[in-house]
Amino acid sequence: MHKICYIMGAGEPSAPLPERKPGDLLIAADGGYAAVKRQGMEPDIVIGDFDSIAAIPEHPNVIRLNPIKDETDTLSAIRLGQSRGYDRFAIYGGVGGRTDHTIANLQNLAMLARRGERGWLVGRDEVFTAISDGSIRFATSSRGYLSVFSMTTESTGVYETGLKYRLENYTMSSTYPIGVSNEFTGKPAEISVNEGILLIVYTMEAMEV
């Protein structure tokens, strides 16, 4: 079982953080500290440039970043988790609000996938994730919709099985959204790609296996 690094950002409210298991890490990124506290939790680490909140949080493990930097607070939190040996990241509060930060977080998912790691960007009603040269499977109990987009110019050898609409050895383009709004059917479902990075969006009623 992989340990998970949970990151709470300052975007729109997301689904509640789950109960952490031994070995999991919770990082509050900048204004995400307030969101963690609202859920009655205490982060292990708080990181950020704190340019969007009134005061630096009173916490024993605060990492203050220079506001003049190349990486977002969320990406800095991911880097911190990686430095501590984590390769699974669940990002909450990372969608909504500023659209540019949502796009940045989608690129963070692609970066993690390219490294052979996994990231999940959890919203209020849906989850975003990305895979690179690999596959993702869903349980038969999964319900709702699923959409697939190419994050690379082309993603080759794309298969979508067990869903309402099927793709077989398809070359998916980043400029043609053929993978939008597929549906679960009560069968085991799988998305795979031979070469490229796929962004996958699915409803909360879906479950990876």
ROPA-838671 format. One record per residue (C-alpha): residue number from 1; x, y, z. Coordinates in steps of 0.2 Angstrom, whole numbers, always signed. Example, Ala and Ser with C-alpha at 12.3 -4.5 7.8 and 13.67 -1.06 7.14 Angstrom:
ROPA-838671
ATOM,1,+62,-22,+39
ATOM,2,+68,-5,+36
end
This chain:
ROPA-838671
ATOM,1,+0,+0,+0
ATOM,2,+7,+17,-5
ATOM,3,+8,+31,+7
ATOM,4,+0,+46,+2
ATOM,5,+5,+64,+3
ATOM,6,-11,+75,+5
ATOM,7,-10,+93,+0
ATOM,8,-23,+106,+4
ATOM,9,-23,+122,-7
ATOM,10,-33,+138,-6
ATOM,11,-45,+135,-21
ATOM,12,-63,+132,-20
ATOM,13,-70,+120,-7
ATOM,14,-67,+102,-12
ATOM,15,-73,+85,-5
ATOM,16,-68,+83,+13
ATOM,17,-50,+76,+17
ATOM,18,-51,+58,+21
ATOM,19,-44,+50,+37
ATOM,20,-26,+48,+36
ATOM,21,-17,+31,+38
ATOM,22,-1,+29,+46
ATOM,23,+14,+36,+36
ATOM,24,+3,+48,+26
ATOM,25,+8,+66,+26
ATOM,26,-3,+82,+26
ATOM,27,+4,+98,+19
ATOM,28,-6,+114,+19
ATOM,29,+0,+125,+5
ATOM,30,-2,+144,+9
ATOM,31,-20,+148,+12
ATOM,32,-25,+130,+12
ATOM,33,-20,+130,+30
ATOM,34,-37,+138,+34
ATOM,35,-46,+125,+25
ATOM,36,-37,+111,+34
ATOM,37,-42,+120,+51
ATOM,38,-60,+121,+45
ATOM,39,-60,+102,+44
ATOM,40,-54,+100,+61
ATOM,41,-37,+94,+56
ATOM,42,-19,+99,+59
ATOM,43,-7,+99,+45
ATOM,44,+10,+91,+47
ATOM,45,+19,+105,+37
ATOM,46,+13,+122,+31
ATOM,47,+22,+129,+16
ATOM,48,+20,+145,+5
ATOM,49,+25,+163,+2
ATOM,50,+9,+168,+12
ATOM,51,+6,+183,+1
ATOM,52,-13,+179,+1
ATOM,53,-16,+178,+20
ATOM,54,-16,+191,+33
ATOM,55,-2,+182,+44
ATOM,56,+10,+168,+44
ATOM,57,+1,+153,+53
ATOM,58,+7,+149,+70
ATOM,59,+13,+131,+67
ATOM,60,+29,+122,+73
ATOM,61,+33,+117,+55
ATOM,62,+31,+132,+43
ATOM,63,+42,+133,+27
ATOM,64,+41,+151,+21
ATOM,65,+45,+153,+2
ATOM,66,+51,+169,-7
ATOM,67,+36,+176,-16
ATOM,68,+47,+179,-31
ATOM,69,+48,+161,-37
ATOM,70,+46,+150,-52
ATOM,71,+35,+137,-44
ATOM,72,+17,+138,-36
ATOM,73,+15,+134,-18
ATOM,74,+6,+118,-23
ATOM,75,+21,+113,-33
ATOM,76,+33,+117,-19
ATOM,77,+22,+106,-8
ATOM,78,+24,+92,-21
ATOM,79,+42,+94,-22
ATOM,80,+43,+93,-3
ATOM,81,+33,+77,-3
ATOM,82,+45,+70,-16
ATOM,83,+60,+74,-6
ATOM,84,+52,+64,+8
ATOM,85,+50,+49,-2
ATOM,86,+32,+51,-7
ATOM,87,+26,+46,-25
ATOM,88,+7,+47,-23
ATOM,89,-1,+64,-21
ATOM,90,-19,+69,-17
ATOM,91,-22,+88,-20
ATOM,92,-37,+96,-12
ATOM,93,-43,+114,-14
ATOM,94,-33,+114,-31
ATOM,95,-47,+118,-43
ATOM,96,-59,+133,-45
ATOM,97,-54,+151,-40
ATOM,98,-40,+157,-51
ATOM,99,-41,+147,-68
ATOM,100,-22,+149,-70
ATOM,101,-19,+139,-54
ATOM,102,-31,+125,-59
ATOM,103,-22,+123,-76
ATOM,104,-5,+123,-66
ATOM,105,-12,+109,-56
ATOM,106,-17,+99,-71
ATOM,107,+1,+101,-77
ATOM,108,+7,+95,-60
ATOM,109,-3,+79,-63
ATOM,110,+6,+77,-80
ATOM,111,+23,+80,-72
ATOM,112,+19,+67,-59
ATOM,113,+13,+54,-72
ATOM,114,+29,+57,-83
ATOM,115,+39,+53,-68
ATOM,116,+30,+37,-65
ATOM,117,+21,+44,-50
ATOM,118,+2,+47,-48
ATOM,119,-7,+63,-43
ATOM,120,-26,+66,-40
ATOM,121,-34,+83,-40
ATOM,122,-49,+82,-30
ATOM,123,-64,+94,-33
ATOM,124,-81,+95,-25
ATOM,125,-89,+82,-37
ATOM,126,-75,+75,-48
ATOM,127,-57,+69,-48
ATOM,128,-43,+73,-61
ATOM,129,-28,+61,-63
ATOM,130,-16,+58,-76
ATOM,131,-7,+42,-83
ATOM,132,+9,+40,-94
ATOM,133,+12,+25,-105
ATOM,134,+1,+15,-93
ATOM,135,-17,+11,-88
ATOM,136,-30,+14,-75
ATOM,137,-44,+3,-70
ATOM,138,-61,+6,-62
ATOM,139,-72,-6,-52
ATOM,140,-89,-12,-58
ATOM,141,-98,-2,-45
ATOM,142,-92,+15,-54
ATOM,143,-105,+26,-59
ATOM,144,-107,+43,-68
ATOM,145,-96,+50,-82
ATOM,146,-77,+49,-87
ATOM,147,-68,+60,-99
ATOM,148,-51,+57,-107
ATOM,149,-39,+70,-114
ATOM,150,-22,+70,-122
ATOM,151,-9,+80,-112
ATOM,152,+4,+77,-126
ATOM,153,+3,+83,-144
ATOM,154,-2,+65,-148
ATOM,155,-5,+50,-137
ATOM,156,-4,+33,-146
ATOM,157,-11,+16,-143
ATOM,158,-26,+23,-133
ATOM,159,-39,+10,-127
ATOM,160,-55,+13,-118
ATOM,161,-64,-3,-113
ATOM,162,-79,-7,-102
ATOM,163,-87,+10,-105
ATOM,164,-102,+16,-116
ATOM,165,-90,+22,-130
ATOM,166,-75,+11,-135
ATOM,167,-58,+16,-142
ATOM,168,-46,+4,-148
ATOM,169,-28,+7,-153
ATOM,170,-33,+26,-156
ATOM,171,-21,+40,-158
ATOM,172,-28,+54,-147
ATOM,173,-24,+72,-151
ATOM,174,-22,+87,-139
ATOM,175,-33,+97,-151
ATOM,176,-48,+86,-153
ATOM,177,-58,+81,-138
ATOM,178,-65,+64,-143
ATOM,179,-63,+57,-126
ATOM,180,-76,+69,-117
ATOM,181,-91,+63,-108
ATOM,182,-90,+44,-109
ATOM,183,-100,+34,-96
ATOM,184,-98,+19,-84
ATOM,185,-109,+4,-88
ATOM,186,-107,-7,-73
ATOM,187,-93,-17,-81
ATOM,188,-75,-17,-77
ATOM,189,-68,-2,-86
ATOM,190,-50,+2,-91
ATOM,191,-41,+16,-100
ATOM,192,-23,+13,-107
ATOM,193,-11,+22,-117
ATOM,194,+5,+15,-126
ATOM,195,+14,+32,-127
ATOM,196,+9,+49,-121
ATOM,197,+0,+57,-106
ATOM,198,-18,+56,-103
ATOM,199,-28,+67,-92
ATOM,200,-43,+58,-85
ATOM,201,-58,+66,-76
ATOM,202,-71,+55,-67
ATOM,203,-85,+58,-55
ATOM,204,-85,+54,-36
ATOM,205,-96,+39,-39
ATOM,206,-81,+30,-48
ATOM,207,-68,+20,-39
ATOM,208,-51,+15,-46
ATOM,209,-45,-3,-43
end
